[in-house]
Amino acid sequence: MSLEAELFDIEEGFWLSGEDHFLKHLDVRCLLAFPQAGEMHGVHSRADVAATATPQNRWRDLSMKDRSLLQPVEDMAIISYKAEVMRADGQPYSAIVSSAYARRPEGWKLALHQHSPT
């Protein structure tokens, strides 16, 4: 599997999967940058972020368009894409998303996740 395919597969899981996916693929600490009021902002522990992945707030019907990958150094990769998705409450959501991953001995881990709603 290519690096791009691997990272986008992991990324999709953050939208659609639950706590186990978060615990497996988040770095020890993760920087979140969400512009929506009431969302988590700043640096958070893996456990705190994973605890937010409950069935009642999962997304559905995800589309990731205009995918890009930049790997400035061997153990770091940044992806970006336009997400079009449905919130758990049925409301549509669209954003430009960027995520940075660090390669650790156990695999690629999400270290930064940022949304810019469109």
N, C-alpha and C positions, 0 to 999 in steps of 0.2 A: 504494500500500500504506500502511495506517495505521502510525503509530509503534509501536503495540502489536504489530501483526502482524510488523513488521520486527524488533523486538527479540526477540520470542519465536522467530522463525525463526533469528536469529543464536544465541540461547541453545540451541536444540535442536541446532545444529551442534556446540556445545561438548560435548554428551553423546555424539553419534553420529558425528561426523566426525573427521578426523585433523589432523595437524600443520599442513597448509596453511590450514585454517579458523582455527586458533588464531593463526597468524602474521598472517592478514588482519584478525582481529577483536579481538585483545587490544590494550590500550593499551601504551605503551612499558614501563610498570611496572604490576603488578597486585597488589592485596592479596587474599590467599586466607585464608579462615577455615574450616578443616575440623576437626571435633572428633575424627575418627578418628586413632588412633595411627599413625604412619608416613606420614601425608599431609603435603603441603606446607602450611606455615603462614607468614604474614607477607608481606612485599613481595618480589616476584620479577620478574625480567625477562621480557619477552615470549618470548624464545628458550628460557629455562629452563622456563617453563610449557608452551610448545608441544612441547618435547621429551618431555613425559610422555604425549602423545596417540598412543601406539603401538597397533597393531592388537590386541595381546594384552590391553590394558586398556580397550578400548572397551565401552560399554554397549549394551544392546538393549532393545526393547519399552518405550520411554519413553512415559509418560503425564504430562502437565502439567495439573493441575487447580487450581481456585480462583485463577485468574490475576488479578493486580493490576498496575497501572501508576501511578506517581506521577512527575510531571515538575515539580519545584519551581522550576526555572529552565530557560530555553530550551535550554541546552547540556548539561543533565544529566537523566537519567531513571533511575528505579529500578523494577525489576520484582520480583515475588515470586510464588511458586506452590508447590504441593505436587507433588513429583516421586515417581513410582512407576516403578521401572526395574529391569532385571535386570543384575547385574554380569557381566562377561566370564566369570567362573567359575560362573555359573548361580545365584548367590545373589541373592534379592530385596533391594531397598534402597528405603527410603522416607524422604523428608526434606522439610522446609520450606526453600525456597531463596530467597535474595535476591541480586540482581545489580544493580550500579550501572554505568551507561554514561555516557561523556563524548562529546559530539559534537566531532569533530575535522574538519579540512578534508577528509579522505578518508573520512569517515563515522563511524558510532557505534562506539566502542571500549569493551570491557569493562575497567573499572577496579577493581571489587570483586566477589568471588564468595564467598558464605557458605552453609554447610549447617547445619541443625539436624535431626538424625535424629529420626524419629517412632517 
